[in-house]
């Protein structure tokens, strides 16, 4: 078998650990041939396919990013390079031209949505989960999430010391458009005084009141806000007006800092496990499915059951209860 592999969507730490595990296992253990597709699905639209050897991946365990590159806007069913036209036939033609028997796709919800449609067109696809938002349905822990949590946590810990030194209110914006997993776990690990999630909503008046109470009690406040809940830059002038001129308020948008850098040990191990288990799934021809991470092991979920419905922080989740017990959650009503 000749297997193609691509990393779609945005980059994250741990992708190269996964590619290392996948390629070493496919080639050296199972004797298969592997080619890498450059820049996600764009590589299949523009014929950027190249051999991917064990030598290319051996030293990649600690490296951030993706040695294959990523692209989060190259949807073959609405290709920007053709005015939004459906160019999916170019994907199939490219795969046939290179003799690809199957495709391993590493990505989040948007990538898996494309992968599921490509699979239905006749090119067998196996999905492997990665997203720092950790919002893939039926998947407990996505590759890259733990490394992003460490970035958020470290930023909050650093902000805490300067907030305390200067008596400031500091708002940090973490990624998470619809799901607040990163702000929740990063906020807990970093000791945020308040955590604001898109699942719960909030009232600005309540946020202002809580910040004022924190200032009165401890002299400073550090708030972790998921981007889907609010823009900290938009919040800043309104909160500053409420806090008054005597209180210094600062904001920080972490942005792409959450994606880059060396993966944590957890993501190195998770990437390696997903790579090796993905190779085993390819040999077993478990196509049309996501190799879903649950607890301490994997299970398979049909791609059709995974896409289009983000995994949100549910009411009563243990991490949510922990944050509520610490008095750190802000919620509407």
Number of C-alpha atoms within 10 A of each C-alpha: 15 15 25 25 25 26 32 31 25 22 24 30 31 36 32 28 30 29 31 25 26 27 30 24 21 25 17 12 12 15 12 17 17 24 20 25 29 24 24 28 29 23 22 23 22 15 18 15 20 15 11 21 17 18 11 14 19 15 12 20 23 18 18 22 24 24 17 21 19 24 18 17 17 23 25 24 16 15 18 14 14 10 8 13 13 14 17 20 14 15 21 17 14 18 22 12 10 15 14 20 14 22 26 24 26 27 29 28 24 16 26 28 17 20 30 26 18 21 18 12 12 10 20 22 29 28 27 25 26 32 24 25 28 27 28 26 19 21 22 16 23 24 32 31 29 26 26 31 26 19 22 28 23 17 17 26 18 11 23 22 13 15 21 16 11 12 17 21 27 25 26 26 25 33 25 22 16 19 25 29 27 28 31 30 22 26 32 24 16 24 20 27 22 25 27 28 27 22 20 16 15 18 12 15 12 14 18 17 15 17 23 18 14 17 18 11 10 10 17 26 26 30 28 31 29 28 23 19 21 17 17 23 15 9 13 16 12 13 19 17 11 15 18 10 9 8 17 15 21 16 17 15 16 15 11 13 13 22 24 19 17 17 29 21 14 15 27 25 18 24 30 23 19 26 26 22 19 26 25 17 18 23 14 9 14 19 23 22 25 31 25 24 22 14 10 8 12 17 13 19 19 18 24 16 13 22 21 13 12 17 21 17 21 12 10 10 9 11 15 19 13 15 20 16 10 13 12 22 23 22 17 12 8
